[in-house]
Amino acid sequence: MLDFSDQTFADFFASEFKVNINDQKFCANGGSKGKRLRYYLQTCDDETAVRVLAALWEHRCEYIARSGAKDPVVDAQSRLEHLINRLSGGTPPKPAYSIATPIVDHKKVLAIKSELLQVSSLSAHARGFAFEKFLRGLFDAFGLAAQEPFRLKGEQIDGSFQLGGDTYLLEAKWHGQPIGVADLHVFHGKIEQKAAWTRGLFVSNSGFSEDGLAAFGRGKRVVCMDGLDLYEMLDREIPLSKVLDRKVRRAAETGMPFLRVRDLFPN
């Protein structure tokens, strides 16, 4: 079914809908992914079915775009829309969770992008405070005001914010070298000490080492952004909420904490 493995299929349902699709009650007609999905759609309420279909359709569109293949199903979109309209009584489907897309203030975004470029020319001490200020402006510009102020502690910035009903802890660093596995594990340890629904965003301007990401492993509650992600997001004026939403979804599907903005938004 699409490019889901059994694990990523289960992770997708757990992350998006807080459902254990591996539960035996969904295997009444067989244990394959398709049969479990079909049984779930037959037994859930219509509103939930619409949300599941909409989320799977978005994943399907991304999957086909990545593969570069022609859609094998004739008139697939109109057939899906007919089904969704029947289930929802003509009401447009709600997303898996609601994230309001803010109106982008172009001048403000240009100013923030310029600020990001200026930070790199500062001394280490000044750079930390400038990066803290940059992140505050970034989150505010895209409607994600922090739950508590971002605070500079040594060389790292801590804070938290809300996205789609989930609480995220933030850790941000501006180092000369890519972040390795030790810093990733320390941050994940902080998250594991919080409530089970807490997630984390690690922002590293210098990126993450390939060895560190490999050693960190998959299936963690952390998503990552680097300096190139920040610049491309601002340059293309993609809302931060949309970037994080896509990163979280792909992390649920693949288990990978770091996927670049250019790969998540190829067009």
Summary of the structure (lengths in Angstrom):
residues: 267
radius of gyration: 20.0
end to end distance: 24.8
largest distance: 63.5
contacts: 766
relative contact order: 0.11
helix: 53%
strand: 13%
